[in-house]
Amino acid sequence: MRKLLLMTLIVMLLLAGCSSNSSASDGAAQSQKPADESKSQVAIDLTGEWEQSDKNSEDSYQIATITEGTIEVYWVSDGGDTTSLYWAGTYEAPEAGVDSYSWDSVNDTEKTGMALMASGDETKTFTYENEQISYSVTALGVTTTVRLERVQ
């Protein structure tokens, strides 16, 4: 019971730290939308480590790891001592010539099925724009947008 209360508190702190001044996703499946046809013809490489940029606390936030074909997102708490899986799913790399795009990640339920803090959504839309990855997070009935920046 104590662990459940602790995890609920962590979720509430994370949601309080997330920015809520962006518009909600329209829910439509989106795929690699070019922002400007005259942009670079080099494909964006999103693989690597990402960390929440709009956090209000250094003690609770989200991080992500993107590898070839997969994305995993974790809740981080206790100053980095505790991580809990939030999302494990597919990653579709962008094609050359786009500066912003979105992909629908399919939940890897073998990984998220037993994770207490994991999303139960079948899919999640991730958007890359202005050097940030954003996505919606719903917990305890509250939905907000999380923004990640690449870890240097």
Backbone torsions as a table, in degrees:
resi	resn	phi	psi	omega
1	MET	NA	-40.6	179.8
2	ARG	-62.8	-39.9	179.5
3	LYS	-64.8	-39.4	178.0
4	LEU	-63.7	-42.2	177.6
5	LEU	-64.2	-41.1	178.0
6	LEU	-62.2	-45.0	-179.5
7	MET	-65.7	-36.9	177.1
8	THR	-63.9	-42.4	177.8
9	LEU	-62.7	-41.5	179.0
10	ILE	-61.5	-46.1	179.4
11	VAL	-60.7	-43.9	-179.5
12	MET	-63.6	-40.0	177.5
13	LEU	-65.2	-41.5	179.2
14	LEU	-64.3	-42.6	179.4
15	LEU	-66.1	-36.1	177.9
16	ALA	-66.4	-28.8	-179.2
17	GLY	-83.9	-9.3	-177.6
18	CYS	-85.8	142.2	177.7
19	SER	-71.0	140.3	-179.8
20	SER	-122.8	18.7	-176.4
21	ASN	-101.0	27.6	175.6
22	SER	-116.4	159.7	-179.3
23	SER	-75.8	151.4	-179.9
24	ALA	-75.1	154.9	177.0
25	SER	-66.2	146.3	-179.0
26	ASP	-79.6	-2.5	175.2
27	GLY	81.7	-11.3	-179.1
28	ALA	-76.3	144.3	176.1
29	ALA	-65.6	128.7	-177.7
30	GLN	-121.7	152.3	-179.6
31	SER	-149.0	119.2	171.9
32	GLN	35.4	74.6	179.0
33	LYS	-92.0	116.6	176.7
34	PRO	-67.0	133.1	177.5
35	ALA	-80.4	-34.8	-178.6
36	ASP	-154.2	119.9	-175.0
37	GLU	-61.6	-21.2	-177.3
38	SER	-89.4	6.7	-177.2
39	LYS	-75.0	178.8	-176.7
40	SER	-53.4	147.4	177.4
41	GLN	-97.7	14.7	177.8
42	VAL	-97.3	133.7	-179.9
43	ALA	-69.6	140.9	177.2
44	ILE	-76.1	133.1	177.1
45	ASP	-102.2	108.4	-179.0
46	LEU	-96.5	1.2	-179.7
47	THR	-65.6	144.8	178.9
48	GLY	131.2	-162.3	-175.9
49	GLU	-100.3	139.7	-179.6
50	TRP	-132.0	149.6	-179.6
51	GLU	-137.2	145.0	-179.0
52	GLN	-58.9	127.8	-178.4
53	SER	-94.8	-19.6	-175.8
54	ASP	-105.5	34.1	-179.2
55	LYS	-82.1	146.1	176.0
56	ASN	-99.8	-2.8	-177.3
57	SER	-141.7	137.4	174.3
58	GLU	-78.0	-4.9	-175.6
59	ASP	-98.0	-14.9	179.6
60	SER	-152.7	124.5	-176.4
61	TYR	-168.1	-176.4	177.5
62	GLN	-116.7	148.5	173.4
63	ILE	-129.0	161.0	178.2
64	ALA	-142.3	151.9	172.9
65	THR	-126.6	126.0	176.7
66	ILE	-112.8	126.4	174.7
67	THR	-121.7	179.2	179.4
68	GLU	-62.3	106.6	175.6
69	GLY	94.1	-10.3	-178.6
70	THR	-136.5	152.7	170.5
71	ILE	-132.3	134.8	174.7
72	GLU	-127.0	132.4	-179.1
73	VAL	-120.3	135.7	-178.3
74	TYR	-125.5	144.3	165.8
75	TRP	-78.7	137.6	175.8
76	VAL	-118.6	134.4	178.7
77	SER	-145.5	-179.0	179.7
78	ASP	54.8	40.7	178.6
79	GLY	64.3	23.7	179.3
80	GLY	100.8	-4.6	-179.1
81	ASP	-76.4	-22.0	-177.4
82	THR	-123.9	131.2	172.9
83	THR	-127.7	143.5	179.4
84	SER	-133.4	130.8	-179.5
85	LEU	-62.9	128.1	175.0
86	TYR	-106.6	-42.3	-177.2
87	TRP	-146.7	137.9	169.4
88	ALA	-136.5	122.0	-177.0
89	GLY	-163.1	-169.6	-176.5
90	THR	-80.7	151.8	174.5
91	TYR	-128.5	129.3	177.5
92	GLU	-111.5	113.8	-179.6
93	ALA	-66.8	144.8	179.1
94	PRO	-72.8	157.9	173.6
95	GLU	-84.7	165.2	177.5
96	ALA	-63.8	148.7	173.8
97	GLY	94.5	5.4	178.1
98	VAL	-116.5	141.8	175.8
99	ASP	-106.8	-14.7	175.2
100	SER	-148.1	148.3	179.2
101	TYR	-169.1	169.5	178.4
102	SER	-131.0	152.4	173.0
103	TRP	-141.1	150.0	176.8
104	ASP	-97.1	113.4	-179.6
105	SER	-87.4	133.0	178.7
106	VAL	-94.0	127.4	-176.6
107	ASN	-61.6	130.7	173.2
108	ASP	-89.5	87.7	-173.3
109	THR	-66.7	-17.5	174.6
110	GLU	-65.7	-31.6	178.8
111	LYS	-89.5	-39.4	-173.7
112	THR	-89.5	-15.9	-173.4
113	GLY	-56.1	-36.9	-177.7
114	MET	-105.1	1.2	-178.4
115	ALA	-81.8	121.1	-175.4
116	LEU	-58.9	-37.5	-175.2
117	MET	-99.2	8.2	-175.4
118	ALA	-79.7	151.0	174.7
119	SER	-70.5	142.6	176.1
120	GLY	-96.9	2.9	-179.6
121	ASP	-63.5	144.6	176.7
122	GLU	-72.1	-37.6	177.8
123	THR	-137.2	160.4	176.6
124	LYS	-142.1	132.7	179.5
125	THR	-90.2	123.6	175.8
126	PHE	-109.1	140.1	-179.5
127	THR	-126.7	131.4	174.6
128	TYR	-107.5	124.9	178.6
129	GLU	-162.0	140.7	178.8
130	ASN	52.6	42.9	176.9
131	GLU	63.2	22.6	176.9
132	GLN	-129.8	148.9	170.4
133	ILE	-106.1	131.5	178.5
134	SER	-128.0	155.3	179.6
135	TYR	-164.5	160.1	179.7
136	SER	-89.9	142.3	176.1
137	VAL	-126.1	129.2	175.3
138	THR	-118.6	126.8	176.3
139	ALA	-149.8	137.4	179.7
140	LEU	54.5	34.5	176.5
141	GLY	80.4	4.7	-179.5
142	VAL	-113.1	130.2	177.7
143	THR	-111.3	134.7	178.4
144	THR	-143.2	168.3	178.2
145	THR	-104.2	129.0	175.9
146	VAL	-101.7	139.9	177.9
147	ARG	-120.1	130.7	179.9
148	LEU	-114.0	143.7	172.1
149	GLU	-120.9	151.2	-179.5
150	ARG	-63.3	137.8	176.5
151	VAL	-79.6	129.5	-177.6
152	GLN	-83.7	NA	NA
